Amino acid sequence: MKRESSESLTQVRVVSPEVAGENQVWVRDLSGCGDQREVASRRLYDVLLRAARSEVARRAARLRLAGPELDDIAHQAAADALLTICGKVGTFRGDCKFTTWAYKFVIFDVAAKINRHFWQRAAVAFDDEDWERLPARLGIEPESHAESRDLMNAVHRAVDEKLTAKQRVVFVALVLNGMPTDVLADQLGATHNAIYKMMFDARRKLRTALVEAGYLAEQQIA
């Protein structure tokens, strides 16, 4: 038992003295009060905002976001992440750069706000590359490129015509974007059961539509 504990301790990441010093300054200043905390918060906000803008830009094409709307999401994410970090600064273990640890919070907040926006704009369109990936995500592997294109169009039509707006958003978020169900449920303010139900109903509708159109056998897409 002692040997296992010793081995686990050796796996803890050790940062350089320079990084450790920087980390201590961040923790000290953000844990302080008055001007010291204010200055540190402004510095950290600038760091988080740059990270948020980069992450929003990476994710935004699918939502057709641009300009002020895009920047507003980045600012909101940076502000919310800053509040969370200040509240959790005492839990920072120091096994990486403080800013690396902080990035995790702002990335999560960007994802949360993008997903919420995604839900509110349920009629959003997806590009051809998105639709081309859908058959594979459904476990359908066409034998030829022409068949793949035809099937892609059939799936596209089925999603547009057979699913409700909310079913469509949930289906694409989970199947196309690979979003974890618990994260989606949390960000949409829905229960896990509600998400599972919408996903089940969406798959059943698509399965029925593709079977009726002759693209699938009865046993495909459970």
LOVOFI-645088 format. One line per 3 residues: number of its first residue (from 1); their letters; for each residue x, y negated, z negated of N, C-alpha, C. Coordinates in steps of 0.05 Angstrom, whole numbers, plus 5000, padded with zeros to 4 digits. Each point is the difference from the previous one (the first is absolute). Layout:
NUM = A = X,Y,Z,X,Y,Z,X,Y,Z  ...;
# end
This chain:
1 = MKR = 5017,5024,5000,4983,4976,5000,5017,4975,5000  5022,5000,4983,5018,4977,4999,5014,4996,5027  5006,5022,5013,5014,4998,5026,4982,4987,5020;
4 = ESS = 4974,5008,5000,4981,4988,5019,4997,4970,4995  4999,4992,4975,4997,4972,4993,5024,4984,5010  5024,5012,4996,5024,4988,5009,5001,4996,5030;
7 = ESL = 4991,5021,5014,5000,4998,5029,4980,4980,5010  4977,4998,4987,4980,4980,5009,5011,4972,4996  5016,4996,4978,5011,4973,4996,5020,4992,5021;
10 = TQV = 5015,5019,5010,5020,4994,5020,4987,4992,5027  4974,5005,5003,4986,4994,5025,4990,4971,5000  5001,4986,4977,4991,4972,4998,5019,4983,5017;
13 = RVV = 4989,4984,5017,5016,4983,5017,5014,4978,4984  5026,4996,5006,5015,4980,4987,5006,4978,5020  4993,4975,4993,5004,4977,5017,5027,4988,4994;
16 = SPE = 5010,4983,5018,5026,4987,4996,4997,4979,4978  5023,4993,4988,4999,4979,4979,4988,4974,5010  5005,4993,5025,4989,4975,5011,4970,5002,5002;
19 = VAG = 4989,5022,5010,4971,5004,5001,4988,5000,4973  5013,5014,4981,4990,5001,4973,4998,4972,4987  5020,4984,5006,5000,4972,4990,4977,4984,5012;
22 = ENQ = 4996,5003,5026,4977,4986,5013,4974,5009,4988  4997,5026,4996,4976,5011,4989,4994,4988,4972  5021,4999,4984,4996,4989,4973,4991,4971,5001;
25 = VWV = 5010,4985,5019,4991,4972,5002,4971,4998,5008  4992,5017,5019,4971,5000,5008,4982,5007,4977  5007,5021,4986,4984,5009,4977,4999,4979,4978;
28 = RDL = 5023,4989,4994,5002,4980,4979,4983,4975,5007  5003,4990,5024,4987,4976,5008,4969,5003,5002  4993,5023,5012,4971,5005,5003,4986,5007,4974;
31 = SGC = 5016,5009,4981,4989,5007,4973,5000,4976,4982  5013,4978,5009,5002,4976,4983,4974,4983,5001  5004,4975,4996,4977,4982,5000,5009,4972,5010;
34 = GDQ = 4981,4983,5005,5007,4973,5008,5013,4998,5027  5018,4981,5002,5013,4995,5026,5016,5024,5010  5012,5015,4982,5016,5023,5008,4983,5020,5016;
37 = REV = 4977,5006,4989,4982,5019,5013,4988,4988,5026  4994,4975,4999,4988,4987,5024,5019,5000,5024  5026,4994,4994,5020,5000,5022,5004,5028,5011;
40 = ASR = 5002,5020,4982,5003,5027,5009,4976,5010,5016  4976,4992,4991,4976,5008,5015,4999,4988,5028  5008,4975,5002,5001,4988,5027,5020,5014,5018;
43 = RLY = 5023,5007,4989,5021,5014,5015,4989,5027,5010  4987,5014,4981,4990,5027,5007,4977,4998,5020  4983,4979,4997,4978,4997,5019,5011,4996,5028;
46 = DVL = 5021,4985,5003,5012,4996,5027,5010,5027,5011  5012,5016,4983,5009,5027,5009,4977,5017,5008  4979,5000,4984,4976,5017,5005,4986,4990,5025;
49 = LRA = 4999,4974,5004,4985,4989,5023,5014,5009,5026  5027,4999,5001,5014,5010,5024,4994,5029,5005  5000,5016,4979,4994,5028,5004,4971,5004,5008;
52 = ARS = 4982,4985,4989,4972,5002,5007,4995,4993,5029  5012,4978,5009,4997,4992,5028,5010,5021,5019  5023,5012,4993,5011,5021,5017,4981,5024,5002;
55 = EVA = 4990,5008,4977,4982,5023,4999,4973,4994,5013  4989,4977,4996,4975,4992,5013,5004,5000,5031  5022,4989,5009,5005,5000,5029,5001,5028,5011;
58 = RRA = 5012,5018,4985,5003,5028,5009,4973,5013,5002  4982,4994,4982,4974,5013,4999,4978,4986,5016  5004,4975,5007,4978,4983,5008,4990,5005,5028;
61 = ARL = 5016,5011,5018,4991,5002,5028,4974,5015,5003  4996,5021,4983,4976,5016,5003,4975,4984,4992  5003,4981,4982,4977,4983,4992,4997,4975,5016;
64 = RLA = 5018,4996,5019,4999,4976,5017,5001,4975,4983  5017,5000,4980,5004,4977,4982,5022,4982,5011  4998,4974,4996,5021,4982,5008,4997,4973,4986;
67 = GPE = 5021,4984,5001,4999,4973,4990,4993,4998,4971  4983,4980,4993,4994,4994,4972,4988,5024,4985  4984,5016,5013,4988,5023,4988,5021,5020,4990;
70 = LDD = 5020,5004,5018,5022,5018,4993,5016,4990,4977  5006,4974,5000,5017,4988,4979,4985,5000,4974  4974,4996,5001,4984,5000,4975,5002,5027,4986;
73 = IAH = 4999,5022,5015,5002,5026,4988,5027,5003,4987  5021,4991,5013,5027,5002,4989,5003,4984,4974  4989,4975,5000,5001,4984,4975,4984,5013,4978;
76 = QAA = 4977,5010,5006,4984,5013,4979,5015,5025,4988  5011,5016,5018,5015,5024,4991,5024,4992,4983  5014,4980,5008,5024,4991,4985,4991,4990,4972;
79 = ADA = 4979,4985,4999,4990,4989,4975,4991,5022,4981  4984,5018,5011,4990,5022,4983,5023,5018,4991  5019,5005,5017,5023,5017,4993,5016,4987,4978;
82 = LLT = 5004,4973,5002,5015,4985,4979,4987,5004,4973  4973,4997,4999,4986,5003,4974,5004,5028,4989  4998,5020,5017,5004,5028,4992,5028,5004,4989;
85 = ICG = 5020,4991,5015,5028,5003,4992,5006,4987,4973  4990,4975,4997,5004,4987,4974,4988,5015,4977  4978,5013,5006,4987,5016,4978,5014,5026,4995;
88 = KVG = 5015,5010,5019,5013,5026,4998,5031,4998,4998  5010,4976,4998,5029,4997,5001,5014,5016,4978  4987,5004,4978,5011,5015,4978,5003,5029,5006;
91 = TFR = 4987,5010,5021,5002,5028,5007,5022,5006,5020  5013,4979,5010,5021,5004,5020,5023,5015,4987  5008,5022,5012,5021,5018,4989,5028,4992,5007;
94 = GDC = 5003,4983,5021,5027,4992,5008,5015,5019,5017  4987,5020,5011,5014,5020,5016,5001,4993,5030  4993,4976,5007,5002,4990,5027,5001,4969,4998;
97 = KFT = 5002,4986,5022,4999,4971,5000,4972,4992,4991  4999,4979,4985,4974,4990,4990,4982,4993,5024  5011,4987,5020,4984,4993,5023,4990,5024,5015;
100 = TWA = 5015,5022,5001,4991,5024,5013,4975,5011,4985  5002,5000,4973,4977,5008,4984,4976,4982,5005  5005,4974,5002,4979,4981,5004,4986,5003,5027;
103 = YKF = 5016,5008,5020,4989,5004,5027,4977,5020,5000  5002,5020,4983,4979,5021,5000,4973,4988,4993  5000,4981,4983,4975,4987,4992,4988,4984,5022;
106 = VIF = 5017,4984,5014,4989,4983,5021,4991,5017,5024  5015,5021,5006,4992,5018,5022,4972,5012,4994  4997,5009,4975,4974,5011,4993,4978,4979,5002;
109 = DVA = 5005,4975,4992,4980,4979,5001,4993,4993,5029  5020,5000,5017,4995,4995,5029,4982,5022,5011  5006,5025,4994,4984,5022,5009,4971,4998,4990;
112 = AKI = 4997,4992,4975,4974,4997,4988,4983,4979,5014  5013,4977,5006,4985,4978,5012,4995,5006,5030  5019,5012,5013,4995,5008,5028,4977,5020,5002;
115 = NRH = 5000,5019,4982,4979,5020,5000,4973,4988,4994  4999,4982,4981,4975,4986,4993,4990,4984,5024  5019,4986,5013,4993,4985,5023,4990,5018,5023;
118 = FWQ = 5013,5023,5002,4993,5020,5019,4972,5010,4996  4992,5004,4975,4973,5008,4993,4980,4979,5007  5006,4975,4994,4981,4978,5005,4996,4995,5030;
121 = RAA = 5020,5007,5016,4998,4996,5028,4997,5027,5013  4978,5013,4994,4997,5028,5008,4998,5004,5030  4993,4979,5014,4997,5003,5029,5026,4996,5015;
124 = VAF = 5023,4999,4985,5026,4995,5013,5006,5022,5020  5012,4992,5022,5007,5019,5022,5029,5010,4995  5005,5023,5011,5027,5012,4998,5011,5003,5028;
127 = DDE = 5026,4998,5002,5012,5001,5027,5003,5029,5010  5009,5002,5025,5001,5027,5012,5019,5019,4986  5022,4989,4989,5019,5017,4986,4987,5013,4976;
130 = DWE = 4982,4985,4986,4986,5011,4977,4982,5023,5009  4985,4995,5021,4981,5020,5009,5014,5025,5011  5023,4996,5012,5015,5023,5010,5009,5019,4978;
133 = RLP = 5004,4989,4976,5009,5016,4978,4977,5015,4986  4975,4991,5004,4978,5011,4986,4995,5030,5006  5000,5009,5025,4996,5029,5004,5020,5017,4985;
136 = ARL = 5025,4992,5000,5020,5016,4986,4995,5001,4970  4992,4977,4989,4993,4999,4972,4976,5017,4993  4983,5005,5020,4977,5017,4996,5007,5030,5005;
139 = GIE = 5024,5005,5007,5008,5027,5005,4994,5010,5029  4996,4981,5018,4994,5007,5028,5024,4995,5016  5010,5021,5014,5024,4997,5017,4994,5007,5029;
142 = PES = 4993,4979,5016,4994,5005,5028,5024,5011,5015  4995,5015,5021,5022,5013,5014,5014,4981,5020  4986,4980,5010,5011,4982,5020,4996,4971,4993;
145 = HAE = 5015,4983,5012,4997,4971,4995,4973,4990,5009  4990,5010,5022,4974,4991,5010,4978,5009,4981  5003,5024,4990,4980,5010,4981,5002,4984,4974;
148 = SRD = 5024,4992,4992,5003,4985,4976,4987,4973,5003  5004,4987,5022,4987,4974,5005,4970,5002,5000  4989,5021,5012,4971,5004,5001,4989,5004,4972;
151 = LMN = 5015,5017,4985,4991,5006,4973,5002,4975,4982  5021,4984,5004,5003,4975,4985,4976,4982,5004  4992,4998,5025,4977,4983,5006,4974,5011,4988;
154 = AVH = 4998,5026,4999,4976,5013,4988,4999,4995,4970  5023,5002,4987,5002,4995,4971,4993,4970,4995  5012,4983,5017,4995,4971,4997,4970,4994,5002;
157 = RAV = 4987,5012,5020,4971,4995,5003,4984,5011,4976  5008,5024,4991,4986,5012,4977,5003,4983,4975  5024,4990,4995,5004,4983,4976,4984,4974,5003;
160 = DEK = 4999,4988,5023,4985,4975,5004,4970,5004,4998  4991,5022,5012,4971,5004,5003,4987,5016,4978  5014,5018,4987,4988,5018,4980,5004,4992,4971;
163 = LTA = 5022,4985,4995,5006,4994,4972,4989,4973,4992  4992,4997,4975,4993,4974,4990,5025,4984,4996  4997,4974,4996,5024,4982,4997,5018,5010,4977;
166 = KQR = 4988,5006,4978,5016,5009,4977,5013,5027,5004  4985,5018,5013,5011,5027,5006,5024,4997,5019  4998,4981,5018,5021,4996,5020,5025,4990,4986;
169 = VVF = 4997,4981,4982,5023,4989,4986,5013,5021,4982  4985,5015,4985,5010,5021,4983,5014,5022,5016  4988,5008,5022,5011,5021,5017,5027,4992,5011;
172 = VAL = 5001,4976,5011,5026,4991,5012,5021,4995,4979  4992,4989,4977,5019,4995,4979,5013,5026,4990  4983,5021,4997,5010,5025,4989,5014,5018,5021;
175 = VLN = 4986,5003,5023,5010,5018,5020,5022,4988,5017  4996,4975,5009,5019,4988,5018,5024,4988,4985  4994,4985,4978,5021,4986,4986,5012,5016,4977;
178 = GMP = 4987,5023,4994,5011,5017,4979,4999,4988,4972  4981,4983,4995,4998,4987,4973,4990,5020,4980  5013,5001,4976,4990,5019,4979,4971,4993,4992;
181 = TDV = 4984,5020,4995,4972,4995,4994,4997,4984,4974  5016,5006,4980,4998,4985,4975,5006,4970,5003  5020,4994,5017,5007,4972,5005,4977,4986,5015;
184 = LAD = 4989,5013,5020,4978,4988,5015,4976,4996,4982  4993,5020,4984,4978,4997,4981,5004,4977,4981  5024,4998,4989,5006,4978,4981,4997,4973,5013;
187 = QLG = 5011,4997,5024,5000,4974,5013,4973,4992,5010  4982,5019,5006,4974,4994,5010,4980,4998,4978  5009,5007,4976,4981,4999,4977,4979,5022,5002;
190 = ATH = 5007,5022,5012,4982,5023,5004,5009,5023,4984  4982,5019,4994,5008,5024,4986,5013,5019,5019  5016,5019,4990,5012,5021,5017,4978,5016,5014;
193 = NAI = 4978,5005,4986,4979,5016,5012,4987,4985,5024  4998,4974,4997,4988,4984,5022,5018,5001,5025  5027,4998,4995,5018,5001,5022,5000,5028,5013;
196 = YKM = 5000,5021,4984,5000,5027,5010,4974,5005,5016  4978,4989,4990,4974,5004,5014,5000,4986,5027  5010,4975,5001,5001,4986,5025,5019,5014,5020;
199 = MFD = 5022,5011,4990,5019,5014,5017,4988,5026,5010  4986,5014,4983,4988,5025,5008,4979,4995,5022  4983,4980,4995,4979,4994,5019,5011,4990,5027;
202 = ARR = 5022,4985,4999,5013,4990,5024,5011,5023,5017  5014,5018,4987,5011,5023,5014,4978,5018,5012  4979,5003,4985,4978,5017,5010,4987,4987,5025;
205 = KLR = 4996,4974,4999,4989,4986,5023,5018,5002,5024  5026,4996,4996,5019,5002,5023,5001,5028,5010  5001,5020,4983,5001,5028,5008,4976,5007,5017;
208 = TAL = 4976,4991,4991,4976,5006,5014,5000,4987,5028  5009,4975,5001,5000,4985,5025,5020,5013,5020  5023,5009,4991,5020,5011,5018,4993,5029,5008;
211 = VEA = 4987,5014,4982,4990,5027,5008,4978,4997,5021  4982,4982,4996,4978,4996,5019,5010,4991,5027  5022,4985,5000,5012,4990,5025,5018,5021,5013;
214 = GYL = 5004,5022,4987,5016,5022,5012,5030,4998,4995  5008,4982,4982,5029,4997,4995,5010,5018,4978  4982,5010,4983,5008,5017,4978,4983,5025,4998;
217 = AEQ = 5012,5021,4990,4985,5023,4993,4988,4996,4973  4980,5016,4993,4986,4996,4974,5019,5002,4976  5021,5016,5001,5016,5004,4977,5021,4978,4996;
220 = QIA = 5003,4982,5019,5021,4979,4998,4991,4977,4983  5019,4986,4988,4995,4977,4982,4981,5007,4977  5012,5011,4979,4983,5007,4977,4991,4975,4985;
# end
